[in-house]
Amino acid sequence: MTGPSPEAIPLNYRTVLTMHPEADGSVIAVDHVYAPEGAFDCDDCGEPGHDPGMVGLTMSGDDNQNAGALLTAEEALVLANRLQRAASLVMESEEDTPDVEREAARFTAPARLRPVPPAEDVDLAKRAAVSAVWDAWGAVADDEPSPVKRIARDLRMSTNDVAAIVYPVDKFSVWDDSQEPDLP
């Protein structure tokens, strides 16, 4: 870079976030810090230089003590990723503990291994219903909050009939509609 020394180049900034996490007067600020266009000349071509900038992170407390850092884009992304991961862990710890047996049954019953009773034990209509339920169960999204109710609605069956297929009473407790939220 030719021209003035880096200390003499005026820096511009855009504040991206100002957060007051506590009522004690502390502030966290995230800024895009950059040199204005033409503030320096490119060493390679002699043309006015372009500075993509850096990420400025400033934290100040109510006692006017400041801490700050200039981060590259890559460093800021790593920090953002780790903050998100830490926040996810906190939020996960606040959730209700899942019913492990029900979740295990739901996620370990691939369509090719689903139990279908032999023809001599049940009539063909019931067998077709059982097969349809297991096909629907295999297609349920992992984040579906009400899989039994959704399948029952889609197949026009009662929730108790669907639950009896995917959560057999001999392995699980008796189905109760309050175990899943109502569908919208």
C-alpha positions as protocol buffer text, in pm:
chain_id: "A"
residue {
  index: 1
  type: MET
  ca { x: 0 y: 0 z: 0 }
}
residue {
  index: 2
  type: THR
  ca { x: 144 y: 334 z: -98 }
}
residue {
  index: 3
  type: GLY
  ca { x: 50 y: 670 z: 40 }
}
residue {
  index: 4
  type: PRO
  ca { x: -19 y: 749 z: 402 }
}
residue {
  index: 5
  type: SER
  ca { x: 74 y: 506 z: 676 }
}
residue {
  index: 6
  type: PRO
  ca { x: -207 y: 277 z: 797 }
}
residue {
  index: 7
  type: GLU
  ca { x: -241 y: 483 z: 1115 }
}
residue {
  index: 8
  type: ALA
  ca { x: -323 y: 793 z: 907 }
}
residue {
  index: 9
  type: ILE
  ca { x: -601 y: 627 z: 701 }
}
residue {
  index: 10
  type: PRO
  ca { x: -942 y: 724 z: 838 }
}
residue {
  index: 11
  type: LEU
  ca { x: -1164 y: 427 z: 911 }
}
residue {
  index: 12
  type: ASN
  ca { x: -1537 y: 413 z: 854 }
}
residue {
  index: 13
  type: TYR
  ca { x: -1772 y: 181 z: 1033 }
}
residue {
  index: 14
  type: ARG
  ca { x: -2130 y: 61 z: 1008 }
}
residue {
  index: 15
  type: THR
  ca { x: -2289 y: -62 z: 1324 }
}
residue {
  index: 16
  type: VAL
  ca { x: -2456 y: -395 z: 1256 }
}
residue {
  index: 17
  type: LEU
  ca { x: -2571 y: -470 z: 1611 }
}
residue {
  index: 18
  type: THR
  ca { x: -2593 y: -286 z: 1938 }
}
residue {
  index: 19
  type: MET
  ca { x: -2711 y: -499 z: 2225 }
}
residue {
  index: 20
  type: HIS
  ca { x: -2773 y: -418 z: 2591 }
}
residue {
  index: 21
  type: PRO
  ca { x: -2770 y: -769 z: 2743 }
}
residue {
  index: 22
  type: GLU
  ca { x: -2805 y: -651 z: 3104 }
}
residue {
  index: 23
  type: ALA
  ca { x: -2984 y: -359 z: 3263 }
}
residue {
  index: 24
  type: ASP
  ca { x: -2651 y: -256 z: 3418 }
}
residue {
  index: 25
  type: GLY
  ca { x: -2551 y: -42 z: 3121 }
}
residue {
  index: 26
  type: SER
  ca { x: -2321 y: -288 z: 2948 }
}
residue {
  index: 27
  type: VAL
  ca { x: -2318 y: -277 z: 2566 }
}
residue {
  index: 28
  type: ILE
  ca { x: -2205 y: -517 z: 2296 }
}
residue {
  index: 29
  type: ALA
  ca { x: -2152 y: -369 z: 1949 }
}
residue {
  index: 30
  type: VAL
  ca { x: -2072 y: -541 z: 1621 }
}
residue {
  index: 31
  type: ASP
  ca { x: -1943 y: -318 z: 1339 }
}
residue {
  index: 32
  type: HIS
  ca { x: -1821 y: -344 z: 982 }
}
residue {
  index: 33
  type: VAL
  ca { x: -1492 y: -148 z: 993 }
}
residue {
  index: 34
  type: TYR
  ca { x: -1337 y: -43 z: 661 }
}
residue {
  index: 35
  type: ALA
  ca { x: -1125 y: 220 z: 490 }
}
residue {
  index: 36
  type: PRO
  ca { x: -1313 y: 451 z: 251 }
}
residue {
  index: 37
  type: GLU
  ca { x: -1270 y: 395 z: -123 }
}
residue {
  index: 38
  type: GLY
  ca { x: -956 y: 565 z: -252 }
}
residue {
  index: 39
  type: ALA
  ca { x: -803 y: 614 z: 94 }
}
residue {
  index: 40
  type: PHE
  ca { x: -492 y: 432 z: -26 }
}
residue {
  index: 41
  type: ASP
  ca { x: -338 y: 317 z: -354 }
}
residue {
  index: 42
  type: CYS
  ca { x: -300 y: -47 z: -451 }
}
residue {
  index: 43
  type: ASP
  ca { x: 68 y: -156 z: -446 }
}
residue {
  index: 44
  type: ASP
  ca { x: 19 y: -385 z: -747 }
}
residue {
  index: 45
  type: CYS
  ca { x: -171 y: -160 z: -990 }
}
residue {
  index: 46
  type: GLY
  ca { x: -144 y: 192 z: -850 }
}
residue {
  index: 47
  type: GLU
  ca { x: -521 y: 236 z: -869 }
}
residue {
  index: 48
  type: PRO
  ca { x: -724 y: 348 z: -568 }
}
residue {
  index: 49
  type: GLY
  ca { x: -745 y: 56 z: -329 }
}
residue {
  index: 50
  type: HIS
  ca { x: -1052 y: -124 z: -201 }
}
residue {
  index: 51
  type: ASP
  ca { x: -1065 y: -242 z: 160 }
}
residue {
  index: 52
  type: PRO
  ca { x: -1328 y: -513 z: 227 }
}
residue {
  index: 53
  type: GLY
  ca { x: -1284 y: -438 z: 595 }
}
residue {
  index: 54
  type: MET
  ca { x: -1299 y: -637 z: 914 }
}
residue {
  index: 55
  type: VAL
  ca { x: -1551 y: -711 z: 1184 }
}
residue {
  index: 56
  type: GLY
  ca { x: -1526 y: -495 z: 1493 }
}
residue {
  index: 57
  type: LEU
  ca { x: -1648 y: -642 z: 1821 }
}
residue {
  index: 58
  type: THR
  ca { x: -1670 y: -405 z: 2118 }
}
residue {
  index: 59
  type: MET
  ca { x: -1789 y: -480 z: 2468 }
}
residue {
  index: 60
  type: SER
  ca { x: -1823 y: -208 z: 2727 }
}
residue {
  index: 61
  type: GLY
  ca { x: -1938 y: -220 z: 3085 }
}
residue {
  index: 62
  type: ASP
  ca { x: -2115 y: 32 z: 3301 }
}
residue {
  index: 63
  type: ASP
  ca { x: -1777 y: 131 z: 3447 }
}
residue {
  index: 64
  type: ASN
  ca { x: -1663 y: 261 z: 3103 }
}
residue {
  index: 65
  type: GLN
  ca { x: -1412 y: -18 z: 3060 }
}
residue {
  index: 66
  type: ASN
  ca { x: -1405 y: -131 z: 2698 }
}
residue {
  index: 67
  type: ALA
  ca { x: -1274 y: -444 z: 2533 }
}
residue {
  index: 68
  type: GLY
  ca { x: -1260 y: -472 z: 2158 }
}
residue {
  index: 69
  type: ALA
  ca { x: -1123 y: -677 z: 1875 }
}
residue {
  index: 70
  type: LEU
  ca { x: -1092 y: -657 z: 1498 }
}
residue {
  index: 71
  type: LEU
  ca { x: -1171 y: -995 z: 1345 }
}
residue {
  index: 72
  type: THR
  ca { x: -1130 y: -1123 z: 993 }
}
residue {
  index: 73
  type: ALA
  ca { x: -1447 y: -1244 z: 824 }
}
residue {
  index: 74
  type: GLU
  ca { x: -1337 y: -1604 z: 884 }
}
residue {
  index: 75
  type: GLU
  ca { x: -1271 y: -1544 z: 1254 }
}
residue {
  index: 76
  type: ALA
  ca { x: -1609 y: -1372 z: 1293 }
}
residue {
  index: 77
  type: LEU
  ca { x: -1784 y: -1668 z: 1127 }
}
residue {
  index: 78
  type: VAL
  ca { x: -1612 y: -1916 z: 1359 }
}
residue {
  index: 79
  type: LEU
  ca { x: -1715 y: -1705 z: 1659 }
}
residue {
  index: 80
  type: ALA
  ca { x: -2074 y: -1678 z: 1532 }
}
residue {
  index: 81
  type: ASN
  ca { x: -2088 y: -2053 z: 1475 }
}
residue {
  index: 82
  type: ARG
  ca { x: -1961 y: -2130 z: 1826 }
}
residue {
  index: 83
  type: LEU
  ca { x: -2204 y: -1878 z: 1980 }
}
residue {
  index: 84
  type: GLN
  ca { x: -2490 y: -2044 z: 1795 }
}
residue {
  index: 85
  type: ARG
  ca { x: -2378 y: -2389 z: 1910 }
}
residue {
  index: 86
  type: ALA
  ca { x: -2351 y: -2275 z: 2272 }
}
residue {
  index: 87
  type: ALA
  ca { x: -2697 y: -2116 z: 2252 }
}
residue {
  index: 88
  type: SER
  ca { x: -2839 y: -2438 z: 2105 }
}
residue {
  index: 89
  type: LEU
  ca { x: -2695 y: -2639 z: 2394 }
}
residue {
  index: 90
  type: VAL
  ca { x: -2854 y: -2401 z: 2645 }
}
residue {
  index: 91
  type: MET
  ca { x: -3192 y: -2421 z: 2467 }
}
residue {
  index: 92
  type: GLU
  ca { x: -3176 y: -2800 z: 2440 }
}
residue {
  index: 93
  type: SER
  ca { x: -3111 y: -2829 z: 2813 }
}
residue {
  index: 94
  type: GLU
  ca { x: -3435 y: -2635 z: 2879 }
}
residue {
  index: 95
  type: GLU
  ca { x: -3649 y: -2879 z: 2676 }
}
residue {
  index: 96
  type: ASP
  ca { x: -3845 y: -3162 z: 2830 }
}
residue {
  index: 97
  type: THR
  ca { x: -3665 y: -3492 z: 2830 }
}
residue {
  index: 98
  type: PRO
  ca { x: -3792 y: -3699 z: 2537 }
}
residue {
  index: 99
  type: ASP
  ca { x: -3972 y: -4028 z: 2582 }
}
residue {
  index: 100
  type: VAL
  ca { x: -3673 y: -4238 z: 2481 }
}
residue {
  index: 101
  type: GLU
  ca { x: -3866 y: -4560 z: 2413 }
}
residue {
  index: 102
  type: ARG
  ca { x: -4117 y: -4386 z: 2182 }
}
residue {
  index: 103
  type: GLU
  ca { x: -3843 y: -4197 z: 1995 }
}
residue {
  index: 104
  type: ALA
  ca { x: -3637 y: -4514 z: 1958 }
}
residue {
  index: 105
  type: ALA
  ca { x: -3935 y: -4700 z: 1816 }
}
residue {
  index: 106
  type: ARG
  ca { x: -4012 y: -4413 z: 1581 }
}
residue {
  index: 107
  type: PHE
  ca { x: -3663 y: -4380 z: 1439 }
}
residue {
  index: 108
  type: THR
  ca { x: -3568 y: -4746 z: 1426 }
}
residue {
  index: 109
  type: ALA
  ca { x: -3864 y: -4881 z: 1231 }
}
residue {
  index: 110
  type: PRO
  ca { x: -3756 y: -4856 z: 867 }
}
residue {
  index: 111
  type: ALA
  ca { x: -4020 y: -4959 z: 615 }
}
residue {
  index: 112
  type: ARG
  ca { x: -3832 y: -5269 z: 504 }
}
residue {
  index: 113
  type: LEU
  ca { x: -3824 y: -5408 z: 862 }
}
residue {
  index: 114
  type: ARG
  ca { x: -4175 y: -5313 z: 975 }
}
residue {
  index: 115
  type: PRO
  ca { x: -4368 y: -5592 z: 1135 }
}
residue {
  index: 116
  type: VAL
  ca { x: -4669 y: -5703 z: 934 }
}
residue {
  index: 117
  type: PRO
  ca { x: -4873 y: -5981 z: 1091 }
}
residue {
  index: 118
  type: PRO
  ca { x: -4918 y: -6297 z: 884 }
}
residue {
  index: 119
  type: ALA
  ca { x: -5237 y: -6322 z: 678 }
}
residue {
  index: 120
  type: GLU
  ca { x: -5388 y: -6596 z: 893 }
}
residue {
  index: 121
  type: ASP
  ca { x: -5388 y: -6368 z: 1201 }
}
residue {
  index: 122
  type: VAL
  ca { x: -5574 y: -6069 z: 1056 }
}
residue {
  index: 123
  type: ASP
  ca { x: -5798 y: -5997 z: 763 }
}
residue {
  index: 124
  type: LEU
  ca { x: -5664 y: -5828 z: 450 }
}
residue {
  index: 125
  type: ALA
  ca { x: -5824 y: -5490 z: 526 }
}
residue {
  index: 126
  type: LYS
  ca { x: -5649 y: -5466 z: 861 }
}
residue {
  index: 127
  type: ARG
  ca { x: -5326 y: -5581 z: 705 }
}
residue {
  index: 128
  type: ALA
  ca { x: -5355 y: -5308 z: 441 }
}
residue {
  index: 129
  type: ALA
  ca { x: -5418 y: -5051 z: 716 }
}
residue {
  index: 130
  type: VAL
  ca { x: -5114 y: -5166 z: 911 }
}
residue {
  index: 131
  type: SER
  ca { x: -4902 y: -5147 z: 598 }
}
residue {
  index: 132
  type: ALA
  ca { x: -5034 y: -4797 z: 517 }
}
residue {
  index: 133
  type: VAL
  ca { x: -4957 y: -4677 z: 871 }
}
residue {
  index: 134
  type: TRP
  ca { x: -4599 y: -4807 z: 856 }
}
residue {
  index: 135
  type: ASP
  ca { x: -4550 y: -4649 z: 512 }
}
residue {
  index: 136
  type: ALA
  ca { x: -4673 y: -4317 z: 649 }
}
residue {
  index: 137
  type: TRP
  ca { x: -4460 y: -4359 z: 964 }
}
residue {
  index: 138
  type: GLY
  ca { x: -4147 y: -4400 z: 750 }
}
residue {
  index: 139
  type: ALA
  ca { x: -4230 y: -4077 z: 564 }
}
residue {
  index: 140
  type: VAL
  ca { x: -4286 y: -3864 z: 876 }
}
residue {
  index: 141
  type: ALA
  ca { x: -4033 y: -3582 z: 913 }
}
residue {
  index: 142
  type: ASP
  ca { x: -3797 y: -3609 z: 1211 }
}
residue {
  index: 143
  type: ASP
  ca { x: -3921 y: -3278 z: 1350 }
}
residue {
  index: 144
  type: GLU
  ca { x: -4293 y: -3362 z: 1322 }
}
residue {
  index: 145
  type: PRO
  ca { x: -4439 y: -3289 z: 1666 }
}
residue {
  index: 146
  type: SER
  ca { x: -4757 y: -3494 z: 1616 }
}
residue {
  index: 147
  type: PRO
  ca { x: -4678 y: -3796 z: 1398 }
}
residue {
  index: 148
  type: VAL
  ca { x: -4959 y: -4019 z: 1528 }
}
residue {
  index: 149
  type: LYS
  ca { x: -5224 y: -3750 z: 1488 }
}
residue {
  index: 150
  type: ARG
  ca { x: -5097 y: -3652 z: 1141 }
}
residue {
  index: 151
  type: ILE
  ca { x: -5101 y: -4012 z: 1016 }
}
residue {
  index: 152
  type: ALA
  ca { x: -5447 y: -4069 z: 1169 }
}
residue {
  index: 153
  type: ARG
  ca { x: -5580 y: -3757 z: 997 }
}
residue {
  index: 154
  type: ASP
  ca { x: -5417 y: -3840 z: 662 }
}
residue {
  index: 155
  type: LEU
  ca { x: -5536 y: -4203 z: 663 }
}
residue {
  index: 156
  type: ARG
  ca { x: -5874 y: -4118 z: 819 }
}
residue {
  index: 157
  type: MET
  ca { x: -5811 y: -4350 z: 1112 }
}
residue {
  index: 158
  type: SER
  ca { x: -5847 y: -4297 z: 1484 }
}
residue {
  index: 159
  type: THR
  ca { x: -5537 y: -4192 z: 1675 }
}
residue {
  index: 160
  type: ASN
  ca { x: -5581 y: -4495 z: 1900 }
}
residue {
  index: 161
  type: ASP
  ca { x: -5569 y: -4732 z: 1601 }
}
residue {
  index: 162
  type: VAL
  ca { x: -5253 y: -4567 z: 1463 }
}
residue {
  index: 163
  type: ALA
  ca { x: -5091 y: -4559 z: 1807 }
}
residue {
  index: 164
  type: ALA
  ca { x: -5173 y: -4928 z: 1863 }
}
residue {
  index: 165
  type: ILE
  ca { x: -4975 y: -5010 z: 1549 }
}
residue {
  index: 166
  type: VAL
  ca { x: -4665 y: -4792 z: 1603 }
}
residue {
  index: 167
  type: TYR
  ca { x: -4665 y: -4804 z: 1984 }
}
residue {
  index: 168
  type: PRO
  ca { x: -4787 y: -5155 z: 2078 }
}
residue {
  index: 169
  type: VAL
  ca { x: -4935 y: -5165 z: 2428 }
}
residue {
  index: 170
  type: ASP
  ca { x: -4720 y: -5464 z: 2523 }
}
residue {
  index: 171
  type: LYS
  ca { x: -4407 y: -5247 z: 2475 }
}
residue {
  index: 172
  type: PHE
  ca { x: -4539 y: -4898 z: 2554 }
}
residue {
  index: 173
  type: SER
  ca { x: -4799 y: -4746 z: 2779 }
}
residue {
  index: 174
  type: VAL
  ca { x: -5156 y: -4703 z: 2655 }
}
residue {
  index: 175
  type: TRP
  ca { x: -5185 y: -4418 z: 2406 }
}
residue {
  index: 176
  type: ASP
  ca { x: -5324 y: -4088 z: 2529 }
}
residue {
  index: 177
  type: ASP
  ca { x: -5405 y: -3801 z: 2289 }
}
residue {
  index: 178
  type: SER
  ca { x: -5237 y: -3555 z: 2524 }
}
residue {
  index: 179
  type: GLN
  ca { x: -4899 y: -3708 z: 2436 }
}
residue {
  index: 180
  type: GLU
  ca { x: -4888 y: -3502 z: 2114 }
}
residue {
  index: 181
  type: PRO
  ca { x: -4993 y: -3144 z: 2042 }
}
residue {
  index: 182
  type: ASP
  ca { x: -5309 y: -3092 z: 1839 }
}
residue {
  index: 183
  type: LEU
  ca { x: -5270 y: -3037 z: 1466 }
}
residue {
  index: 184
  type: PRO
  ca { x: -5326 y: -2686 z: 1332 }
}
